[in-house]
Amino acid sequence: MADILVIEDNSEIRTLIRAMLEREGHEVREALDGEEGVAQYEDQPADLFMPKRGGIETISDLLEIDPDVKIIAMTAHGSDEKYDFLKVAKALGAVATLEKPFVSKNLIDMVATALAR
């Protein structure tokens, strides 16, 4: 299966995502924030990357390192009048976006689709 790097500042959500992905047979690494995630990716690239906090900067940094990186962007704050994180993430190159709360099947399906690209 795939090596997936999950960046999430909320430890409960990070643990939940890790458990869902490991049940599907994936290897999962975790990072607390974008800075830690980029450092981990530079040391050991992942097949799929799921940024959260500081996501736009993190997505840009990762695409500079590896233009072929597959990114699923997630947020609990999908949009407001001034800023739509998920649209910006998609425009930058995220292969999929997901707003929290989400159904676990949706996440699993997105991961499978992203990895098939």
PAZAPA-4460 file (N, C-alpha, C; in steps of 0.05 Angstrom, whole numbers, plus 32768, in hexadecimal, padded with zeros to 4 digits):
% residues 117
    n_x    n_y    n_z   ca_x   ca_y   ca_z    c_x    c_y    c_z   seq   type   mol
   8011   7FE8   8000   8000   8000   8000   8012   8019   8000     1      M     A
   8007   802F   8009   8015   8049   8006   8020   8053   8021     2      A     A
   8034   8064   801E   803F   8073   8035   8032   808E   8035     3      D     A
   8023   8094   804B   8013   80AD   804C   801D   80BD   8064     4      I     A
   8021   80D7   805F   8029   80EA   8073   8011   80FB   807A     5      L     A
   8008   80FA   8093   7FF0   8109   809C   7FFA   8120   80AE     6      V     A
   7FF3   8139   80A6   7FF9   8150   80B7   7FDF   815A   80C2     7      I     A
   7FDD   815A   80DD   7FC5   8162   80EA   7FCC   816B   8106     8      E     A
   7FC4   8183   810E   7FCB   818D   8128   7FBA   8182   813F     9      D     A
   7FA3   8176   8138   7F92   816A   814D   7F99   814D   814F    10      N     A
   7FA3   8145   8167   7FAD   812A   816A   7F96   8115   8168    11      S     A
   7F7E   811B   8170   7F68   8108   816E   7F61   8103   8150    12      E     A
   7F60   8118   8141   7F5A   8114   8124   7F71   8106   8116    13      I     A
   7F8A   810D   811D   7FA1   8100   8112   7FA0   80E2   8117    14      R     A
   7F9A   80DA   8130   7F98   80BE   8138   7F82   80B0   8128    15      T     A
   7F6B   80BD   8125   7F54   80B2   8117   7F5C   80AD   80F9    16      L     A
   7F68   80C1   80ED   7F70   80BE   80D1   7F84   80A8   80CE    17      I     A
   7F98   80A7   80E0   7FAC   8092   80DF   7F9F   8076   80E0    18      R     A
   7F8C   8073   80F3   7F7F   8059   80F7   7F70   8051   80DD    19      A     A
   7F61   8064   80D1   7F52   805E   80B9   7F65   8055   80A3    20      M     A
   7F7B   8063   809F   7F8D   805D   8089   7F9D   8043   808E    21      L     A
   7FA4   803E   80A7   7FB2   8025   80AE   7FA0   800D   80AA    22      E     A
   7F86   8010   80AF   7F74   7FFA   80AA   7F72   7FF3   808D    23      R     A
   7F78   8006   807C   7F79   8002   805F   7F94   7FF7   8055    24      E     A
   7FA7   7FF4   8068   7FC0   7FE8   8061   7FD7   7FFC   805C    25      G     A
   7FD1   8016   8060   7FE5   802A   805A   7FF9   802E   8071    26      H     A
   8011   8036   806B   8024   803E   807F   801E   805C   8084    27      E     A
   801C   8065   809D   8015   8080   80A3   802A   808D   80B5    28      V     A
   8033   80A4   80AD   8044   80B5   80BD   8035   80CE   80C5    29      R     A
   803C   80DA   80DB   802D   80F1   80E5   8040   8108   80EA    30      E     A
   8035   8120   80E6   8042   8139   80ED   802E   814C   80F9    31      A     A
   8037   815C   810C   8025   816E   811B   801F   8187   810B    32      L     A
   8032   8190   80FA   802D   81A9   80EB   803C   81A8   80D0    33      D     A
   8038   81BC   80BF   8043   81BC   80A5   8061   81BC   80A4    34      G     A
   806E   81CB   80B6   808B   81CB   80B8   8096   81AF   80BD    35      E     A
   808B   81A2   80D0   8094   8186   80D7   808E   8174   80BF    36      E     A
   8077   8177   80B2   8070   8166   809C   8083   816A   8084    37      G     A
   808A   8182   807D   809C   8187   8067   80B7   817B   806D    38      V     A
   80C0   817E   8086   80DA   8173   808E   80DA   8154   808B    39      A     A
   80C4   8148   8094   80C1   812B   8091   80C1   8123   8074    40      Q     A
   80B3   8132   8064   80B1   812B   8047   80CC   812E   803A    41      Y     A
   80DB   8142   8041   80F6   8145   8036   8108   812E   803D    42      E     A
   8105   8124   8056   8115   810D   805F   810C   80F3   8052    43      D     A
   80F2   80F0   8050   80E7   80D7   8045   80CC   80DD   8037    44      Q     A
   80CD   80E0   801D   80B5   80E6   800E   809F   80D2   8013    45      P     A
   8086   80DB   8011   806E   80C9   8015   8060   80C7   7FFA    46      A     A
   804F   80B3   7FF8   803F   80AF   7FE0   8027   80C3   7FE0    47      D     A
   801E   80CA   7FF7   8007   80DC   7FFA   800B   80ED   8012    48      L     A
   8003   8106   8010   8008   811A   8025   7FEE   8128   802B    49      F     A
   7FE8   812A   8045   7FCE   8136   804E   7FD4   814D   8061    50      M     A
   7FD7   8166   8056   7FDD   817D   8067   7FC5   8188   8075    51      P     A
   7FC9   8196   808B   7FB4   81A4   8099   7FBD   81C0   809F    52      K     A
   7FC7   81C5   80B7   7FCF   81E0   80C0   7FE5   81EC   80AF    53      R     A
   7FE2   8205   80A7   7FF5   8211   8095   7FF5   8203   807A    54      G     A
   7FDE   81F9   8072   7FDC   81E8   805B   7FE5   81F4   8041    55      G     A
   7FDE   820D   803C   7FE5   821A   8022   8003   821C   801F    56      I     A
   8011   8225   8034   802E   8227   8033   803A   820B   8031    57      E     A
   802F   81F9   8040   803A   81DD   803F   8036   81D1   8024    58      T     A
   801F   81D5   8017   801A   81CA   7FFD   802E   81D6   7FE9    59      I     A
   8032   81F0   7FEA   8045   81FE   7FD8   8062   81F3   7FDC    60      S     A
   806A   81F0   7FF6   8085   81E6   7FFC   8088   81C9   7FF1    61      D     A
   8074   81B8   7FF5   8077   819D   7FEC   8077   819B   7FCD    62      L     A
   8068   81AB   7FC0   8068   81AA   7FA3   8082   81B5   7F97    63      L     A
   8090   81C6   7FA6   80AB   81CF   7F9E   80BE   81B7   7FA0    64      E     A
   80BC   81A8   7FB6   80CD   8191   7FBB   80C7   817B   7FA7    65      I     A
   80AD   8175   7FA2   80A5   815F   7F91   808B   8167   7F82    66      D     A
   808E   8170   7F6A   8076   8178   7F5A   8061   8162   7F56    67      P     A
   8069   8149   7F5B   8057   8132   7F57   804A   8128   7F70    68      D     A
   804F   8136   7F87   8044   812D   7FA0   8025   812E   7F9F    69      V     A
   8018   811A   7FAB   7FFB   8118   7FAB   7FF2   8123   7FC6    70      K     A
   7FE1   8137   7FC6   7FD9   8145   7FDE   7FBA   8145   7FE0    71      I     A
   7FB0   813D   7FF8   7F94   8140   7FFF   7F93   8155   8014    72      I     A
   7F86   816C   800F   7F84   8182   8022   7F6B   817F   8032    73      A     A
   7F6D   8182   804D   7F56   8180   805E   7F55   8198   8070    74      M     A
   7F3C   81A0   8077   7F39   81B6   808A   7F1D   81B4   8096    75      T     A
   7F1B   81BF   80AE   7F01   81C2   80BB   7EF5   81DE   80B4    76      A     A
   7F05   81EE   80A7   7EFD   820A   80A0   7EFE   820D   8082    77      H     A
   7EEA   8201   8075   7EEA   8200   8057   7EEC   821A   8049    78      G     A
   7EDC   822D   8051   7EDD   8247   8043   7ECF   825C   8053    79      S     A
   7ED6   8274   804C   7EC8   828C   8055   7EC8   829F   803E    80      D     A
   7EBE   82B7   8042   7EBC   82C9   802B   7ED7   82D2   8020    81      E     A
   7EEB   82D3   8032   7F05   82DD   802A   7F18   82C7   801F    82      K     A
   7F13   82AE   8028   7F28   829A   8023   7F1B   827E   8022    83      Y     A
   7F21   8270   800E   7F17   8254   800C   7F2F   8242   800A    84      D     A
   7F38   8237   8020   7F4F   8226   8022   7F4E   820F   800E    85      F     A
   7F38   8201   800D   7F36   81EA   7FFC   7F39   81F1   7FDE    86      L     A
   7F2D   8207   7FD6   7F30   820F   7FB9   7F4C   8217   7FB3    87      K     A
   7F59   8225   7FC6   7F75   822D   7FC1   7F87   8214   7FC1    88      V     A
   7F82   8202   7FD3   7F92   81E9   7FD4   7F8F   81DA   7FBA    89      A     A
   7F77   81D8   7FB0   7F73   81CA   7F96   7F81   81D8   7F7F    90      K     A
   7F7F   81F3   7F7F   7F8C   8202   7F6A   7FAA   81FF   7F6B    91      A     A
   7FB5   81FC   7F83   7FD2   81F9   7F85   7FDC   81DD   7F7D    92      L     A
   7FCA   81C9   7F7D   7FD2   81AF   7F74   7FC9   8198   7F86    93      G     A
   7FB9   819D   7F9B   7FAE   8187   7FAB   7F9D   8175   7F99    94      A     A
   7FA0   815B   7F9A   7F91   8149   7F89   7F74   8146   7F93    95      V     A
   7F6F   814C   7FAD   7F55   814A   7FB8   7F53   815C   7FD1    96      A     A
   7F3B   8163   7FD8   7F36   8173   7FF0   7F1F   8167   8000    97      T     A
   7F21   816B   801A   7F0D   815F   802C   7F08   8172   8043    98      L     A
   7EEE   8177   8048   7EE7   8189   805E   7EDE   8177   8076    99      E     A
   7EE8   817F   808E   7EE1   8170   80A6   7EC8   817D   80B1   100      K     A
   7EB6   816D   80BE   7EB9   8150   80C2   7EB4   8142   80A7   101      P     A
   7EBF   812A   80A5   7EBC   811A   808D   7EB5   80FD   8095   102      F     A
   7EAA   80EF   8081   7EA4   80D3   8084   7EBD   80C3   807D   103      V     A
   7EC4   80AF   808D   7EDC   80A0   8089   7EDE   8094   806D   104      S     A
   7EC8   808A   8062   7EC8   807F   8047   7ED0   8094   8032   105      K     A
   7EC8   80AD   8036   7ED0   80C2   8023   7EEF   80C5   8023   106      N     A
   7EFA   80C5   803B   7F18   80C7   803D   7F25   80AF   8030   107      L     A
   7F1C   8098   8036   7F28   807F   802A   7F26   8080   800C   108      I     A
   7F0F   8088   8001   7F0B   8089   7FE4   7F1D   809E   7FD8   109      D     A
   7F20   80B5   7FE5   7F32   80CA   7FDB   7F4F   80C1   7FDA   110      M     A
   7F57   80B3   7FEF   7F73   80A9   7FF0   7F77   8095   7FD9   111      V     A
   7F64   8083   7FD5   7F67   806F   7FBF   7F68   807D   7FA4   112      A     A
   7F57   8091   7FA0   7F57   80A0   7F86   7F71   80AF   7F82   113      T     A
   7F7B   80BC   7F97   7F94   80CC   7F95   7FAB   80BA   7F8F   114      A     A
   7FAC   80A3   7F9C   7FC3   8090   7F97   7FC2   8084   7F7B   115      L     A
   7FAA   8082   7F70   7FA8   8077   7F55   7FB1   808A   7F3F   116      A     A
   7FB4   80A3   7F46   7FBC   80B7   7F31   7FD8   80B3   7F29   117      R     A
***
